[in-house]
Amino acid sequence: MLTIYLLLERYIALDIYTIEMHTSVLRYYFWLTILIIAIIIGMIAWLFDYQFSKVRISSKIEDCEEIINQYGGNYLSHLIYSGDKQFFTNENKTAFLMYRYKASSLVVLGDPIGDENAFDELLEAFYNYAEYLGYDVIFYQVTDQHMPLYHNFGNQFFKLGEEAIIDLTQFSTSGKKRRGFRATLNKFDELNISFEIIEPPFSTEFINELQHVSDLWLDNRQEMHFSVGQFNEEYLSKAPIGVMRNEENEVIAFCSLMPTYFNDAISVDLIRWLPELDLPLMDGLYLHMLLWSKEQGYTKFNMGMATLSNVGQLHYSYLRERLAGRVFEHFNGLYRFQGLRRYKSKYNPNWEPRFLVYRKDNSLWESLSKVMRVIRHK
């Protein structure tokens, strides 16, 4: 019996030792596995941080200026100076995007700018960056020039409206059809209201005059952002400003110009006037700017976008675009959309479409809401 007891005791001890040994081995491999996974995750995070920190560090306004100087810009490129955007360049600094963060999205303004051969690489890096952050990507006011490129990233499109582009080589105030233009200009001459283009740098006194007009025009309304400039001395100092003065040499209206840095084109930005004056000051500013731009050798003048213009006009259009088109035509609360299209049409522009680009699995209305919050700075 004693022998049997001793054998059982030795067997049980050996079994316990074996179990403890196996447990120790399992515990070792478990923690080794955790360590390896942590190292892999750390390396991946380091690689992402290294890649995107390089991009962020290089994404300064000076880099954007160099890209524009070398490759040219577009109708929106001057807005790099508005102070409300961030920039994303490719590694070689030959192309860039300007964007804002908003509600887990990266909202990009316009098409890529720079070397078109780098656009594929730039967008792939940007979408990887957004995926790394867990953010969506929305493009606002893009042209139809790069539709295949956006399509490659699983996007869909919504037509926002059309931009009015004046062909200055054909623009004139002569002829029967332009009698209204000449009458407007003659009226200002009779009232001794003059127009001139002022080049920067601007004096403090001049900026204060503009500020007075701007404040009255805004009437406590909030400035728009992102897709347009704001009244900011630093921003305004980057381009010429057209002003209209009365007999007392007081500024009664002004407009800021936006160089496009491409194709002999120029755009209008801020247009503001004293609201209490019963005069066609907007017409006066546009006519004088068009004539001045033509004299300076520009061939195109961008009057800006008519929102929801010519959207969803066909029976075959997407339902969402047909609904937007009906809003444009019938919703009295948004009558200004139609009025803007009608106003710009008298200058006989060429209309170029502009689009919203967003991911197929995202909501159109949510994407539009995010864009509007960026524009309204909310």
Buried (B, 14 or more C-beta within 10 A) or exposed (E): EEEEEEEEEEEEEEEEEEEEEEEEEEEEEEEEEEEEEEEEEEEEEEEBEEBBEEBBEBBEBEBBBBBBEEBBBBBBBBBBBBEBBEBBBBEEBBBBBBBBEBEEBBBBBBBBBBBBEBBBBBBEBBBEBBEBBEBBBBBBBBBEEBBEBBEEBEBBBBBBBBBBBBEBEEBEBEEEEBEEBEEBBEBBEEEEBBBEBBEEEBEEEBBEBBBEBBEEBEEEEEBEBBBBBBBBEEBBEBBBBBBBBBEEEEBBBBBBBBBBBBEEBBBBBBBBBBEEEEBBBBBBBBBBBBBBBBEEEBBBBBBBBBBBBBBBEEEEBBEBBBEBBEBBBEEEEBEEBBEBBEBBEEBEBEBBBBBBBBBEEBEBEBBBEBBEBBBEEE
